[in-house]
Amino acid sequence: MEKPLPQSGLVGEKPNYGGTGWHVFINLFLSVILLSTATLGALFFHPLLLLLALPSLYFLVKAFLWMKGGMLEEKVKIRDELIKFVHPKEGCRVLDVGTGGGLLAIGFAKALENCEVVGIDVWMKLGGGTTIKTAERNAEIEGVAGKVRFEVGDARKIPYPDGYFDIVCGSFVVHVIRKGRERALREMVRVLKPGGKLALIEPKREAWTKWKVNDELKAMLEELELENVKFHPISISYPRRRNVYLIYGEKAKG
Ligand SMILES: C[S@@+](CC[C@H](N)C(=O)[O-])C[C@H]1O[C@@H](n2cnc3c(N)ncnc32)[C@H](O)[C@@H]1O
């Protein structure tokens, strides 16, 4: 990389990289359902059902933590960290898979003068509250509207030829793909050039999507022709202080 990366400062109108509203809603909803079941169950069926009030408290606390905010600043911080780690070169082609509001794609477009940056997503209805229009508006707000494009595209069938990109990245997307997760990873590697870099930010684990950053994942990535695979921890504070992982690998030169 020829020059130091500019920091993605947030001045004036702020971009929308996905709100916390959905997380607040779902946690409050689960809390209310469990509390009602605990109360009614204890009254009409068995007193032990009152124990369900404990997980209800857990979801209530989680809803409160999501409400506290600070997510936008954290998202910008982790995107800067990913871009620094990947060390992109001028002239490179970058793909952001599951781009949502365009977080990483816009970050790369800001960091490089001359680049081809694409963000793809299926923009799921319950996938974080963003649409292709949100991503395009964010690119305008961040001053890179002409330098990045957004397209509808599924991670499991990426609409680009083999070896097209120098960098394929994604944040908080692979763990949400429950059906065809391995296919999605295979596709990401397929569209990378030999020597190209894969960089994903994902939580350490998530029980309900059966996701784990562990030796099994490392072995799977190595089987997909990736070398120098590493998991780099990044500390974030939403909805609580925790480590997420930058999952990194380079496509074998063959
Ligand atoms: C938690 S959001 C993360 C968005 C963005 N990367 C960010 O960090 O702000 C997950 C995104 O993955 C997208 N997604 C889920 N399954 C996908 C798939 N099979 N192909 C492409 N995008 C997908 C959702 O529509 C959603 O926008």
The ligand as an SDF file (V2000), in Angstrom:
LIG
                    3D

 27 29  0  0  0  0  0  0  0  0999 V2000
  -25.4290   -9.0490   10.1860 C   0  0  0  0  0  0  0  0  0  0  0  0
  -25.6170   -8.3980    8.5800 S   0  0  0  0  0  0  0  0  0  0  0  0
  -23.9750   -7.7220    8.3020 C   0  0  0  0  0  0  0  0  0  0  0  0
  -23.9650   -6.6490    7.2780 C   0  0  0  0  0  0  0  0  0  0  0  0
  -22.6150   -5.9650    7.0310 C   0  0  0  0  0  0  0  0  0  0  0  0
  -21.6240   -6.8900    6.5370 N   0  0  0  0  0  0  0  0  0  0  0  0
  -22.1320   -5.2810    8.2880 C   0  0  0  0  0  0  0  0  0  0  0  0
  -21.2240   -5.7960    8.9580 O   0  0  0  0  0  0  0  0  0  0  0  0
  -22.6640   -4.2130    8.6190 O   0  0  0  0  0  0  0  0  0  0  0  0
  -25.5760   -9.8810    7.6000 C   0  0  0  0  0  0  0  0  0  0  0  0
  -25.8130   -9.5990    6.1230 C   0  0  0  0  0  0  0  0  0  0  0  0
  -25.6030  -10.8090    5.3930 O   0  0  0  0  0  0  0  0  0  0  0  0
  -26.5720  -10.8710    4.3640 C   0  0  0  0  0  0  0  0  0  0  0  0
  -26.6960  -12.2650    3.9170 N   0  0  0  0  0  0  0  0  0  0  0  0
  -27.2380  -13.3170    4.5610 C   0  0  0  0  0  0  0  0  0  0  0  0
  -27.1710  -14.4310    3.8200 N   0  0  0  0  0  0  0  0  0  0  0  0
  -26.5570  -14.0830    2.6590 C   0  0  0  0  0  0  0  0  0  0  0  0
  -26.1880  -14.7820    1.4880 C   0  0  0  0  0  0  0  0  0  0  0  0
  -26.4490  -16.0860    1.3410 N   0  0  0  0  0  0  0  0  0  0  0  0
  -25.5730  -14.1160    0.4920 N   0  0  0  0  0  0  0  0  0  0  0  0
  -25.3110  -12.7820    0.5990 C   0  0  0  0  0  0  0  0  0  0  0  0
  -25.6450  -12.0570    1.6960 N   0  0  0  0  0  0  0  0  0  0  0  0
  -26.2490  -12.6900    2.7060 C   0  0  0  0  0  0  0  0  0  0  0  0
  -27.8350  -10.3040    5.0020 C   0  0  0  0  0  0  0  0  0  0  0  0
  -28.7940   -9.8980    4.0400 O   0  0  0  0  0  0  0  0  0  0  0  0
  -27.2400   -9.1430    5.8100 C   0  0  0  0  0  0  0  0  0  0  0  0
  -27.2000   -7.9460    5.0620 O   0  0  0  0  0  0  0  0  0  0  0  0
  1  2  1  0
  2  3  1  0
  2 10  1  0
  3  4  1  0
  4  5  1  0
  5  6  1  0
  5  7  1  0
  7  8  2  0
  7  9  1  0
 10 11  1  0
 11 12  1  0
 11 26  1  0
 12 13  1  0
 13 14  1  0
 13 24  1  0
 14 15  1  0
 14 23  1  0
 15 16  2  0
 16 17  1  0
 17 18  1  0
 17 23  2  0
 18 19  1  0
 18 20  2  0
 20 21  1  0
 21 22  2  0
 22 23  1  0
 24 25  1  0
 24 26  1  0
 26 27  1  0
M  CHG  2   2   1   9  -1
M  END
$$$$
